[in-house]
Amino acid sequence: MERFTNNRIFTWLVYLIMGLAALYLLLLLKPIFIHIYVFLRAVLAPFLIAMIISYVLNPIVSMLHERKVPRTMAVLLIYAVFCAALTVILMNAIPMFLEQLQELNRHMPDFTMKAQSLVDDLNNSSFLPESIRSGINKSLYKLEKRGSEAIFGFVNNIGAMLNVVFIGFIIPFLAFYILKDFEVFERTLLTYVPKPHRKHAVRLLKDIDNALGSYIRGQFLVCVIVGTLAYIGYLIIGMPYPLLLASVVAVTNIIPYLGPFFGAAPALVMASTVSLKMMLMVVIVNTVCQILEGNVVSPQVVGRTLHMHPLSIIFALLVGGELAGIVGMILAVPIFAALKVIVQHIFAYYVRRKTI
């Protein structure tokens, strides 16, 4: 028996069996974990969003506080400036959005006719095999069915929409109190850390701030710049509804690597109802925007502070998308970067303890 226990292969087999048993138990407990996750996501999501907003605005509040402005007044001043700027933007943007939506509604029958004509041409084409034409028709039928299901689900989920509105209403209040007492939270957090480890905790928080600060704050600015470039490009090529489509490009640009494809898809669908030339011009505009973003805008605004391999970023995006959809993909990279810093500090701590 002692010969087996001292055998490395036997030891690894025992570990493997124990790991498989633990994995099987986790799979059995999956429904419970899903309910816990849904509950925590519903409760903690407003606080997480408010913390991100506070993290973005805290440097401005701290700068005003250093100039003898009370933190409460500094937060209220930032809120007042934000509300004024948002009011000016919405007063100019909402009429444009409404005008473009009305125009889209007026031209929707024409787009439907063009799309139907395109489908008829494909069905009547002798160059396409029957199997491909049948697949196109089935895909269009499924698309139409999913669209109707989405509309039906939207109508039936009015309560969920009201809940989202309520959460959006309380987030500014949560962010206000977090910003007002940001330094108090930091000091309170450090009091729970044992005195011998407080220097390491402070260093850990500073490293996380260095890893995430410029990324999170700069990413918002990058999205605005890319959206503006896309809007200018769509105006130049004569793309219908440039503001709506450029807004999609700006929002989806938050997602690394995959965002540009998500942002270009609605414009390509719209361009397909115009002409093949317009589709090509949309591809060129989005390609130019991403070349400028990757080689000029991001290096200057965000910098390369995360030092993460593209494979690890893609892995984080897949995990985030599986856990929380689009929101998870947006938050995946900064959360993964913070976890990377924490793991590095833990590893360095244990290595340092072994060498002492």
Secondary structure as UniProt FT lines:
FT   HELIX           2..5
FT   HELIX           8..28
FT   HELIX           30..66
FT   TURN            67..68
FT   HELIX           71..124
FT   HELIX           130..156
FT   HELIX           158..180
FT   HELIX           182..191
FT   HELIX           195..197
FT   HELIX           198..237
FT   HELIX           242..252
FT   TURN            253..254
FT   TURN            256..258
FT   HELIX           259..272
FT   TURN            273..274
FT   HELIX           276..292
FT   HELIX           293..297
FT   HELIX           298..301
FT   HELIX           310..355
//
